[in-house]
Amino acid sequence: MKVIIIEDEKPSARRLQRMLEKLEVKTEIMLHSVEEAIDWFQNNAHPDLIFLDIQLSDGLSFEIFEAIDIKSAVIFTTAYDEYALQAFKLNSIDYLLKPIDDEDLKKAVAKYKERLPAQQSVTLDFDDIKKLLVNPIDRTYKKRFSVKVGQHLKLLTIDDIECFYSENKGTYAYTTDGRNYLLDTTLDQLDQELEPKTFFRISRKFIVNIEAIQDMVSYTNSRLQIKLHSFKEHDIIVARERVKDFKDWLETSS
């Protein structure tokens, strides 16, 4: 049985590897980011089973499956709450809620092995899972942020923010009056906290407000360049793998 682990927290990956060894399941390789995983799948035979974390250091692991046609069985490892776990039950071999329990892992591996004789493939509806992750019932979204300005705290409302971006390991909000504010968060966290009808993550470095978009032009390698009303500090490029979703978002957001 060929097994890999995709997990951005290396201590957690090593712990899971040791737990699997106790079950006489050998891990072939551990991958720690979306980019690393895509590169590996492009150059190696796909495994029988993937232990997959949802939130990786450079994005959601669903991006791997959007870039690569993967047929491997999947067992999710996740810290998400119960509202999302229904989808994991329906669309994967199993899910393991962190911190992973030895007995739960044993049952998940046994469940996978039970499917082997019939060679049953598992079809994962990642779009449905993503919708549950970012749009659970009764979900509330961020309406304002408190930022430190000198010795003072300032409130930024969502309507005043053109975009969020990462730079030099910091996360910034850029406002309609042309100012940058350092936030105590990450783009990955913001991606889960912002109203999806208003904000879209176009790349690993940018989340944009639909109301701030002034123009869109074709860019190299089938990408798009976004022009905002005020932000001029960097080129804002929609990642190639997100162009289709971005266009769909533009047409359906209200």
Secondary structure, DSSP 8 states (H G I E B T S, - for coil): --EEEE-S-HHHHHHHHHHHHHTT--EEEEE-SHHHHHHHHHHS---SEEEEESEETTEETHHHHHHS----EEEEEE---HHHHHHHHHHSSEEEESS--HHHHHHHHHHHHHHTTTT------HHHHHHHHHS-TT-----EEEEEETTEEEEEEGGGEEEEEEETTEEEEEETTS-EEEESS-HHHHHHHS-TTTEEE-SSSEEEEGGGEEEEEEETTTEEEEEESS--SS-EEE-GGGHHHHHHHHHH--
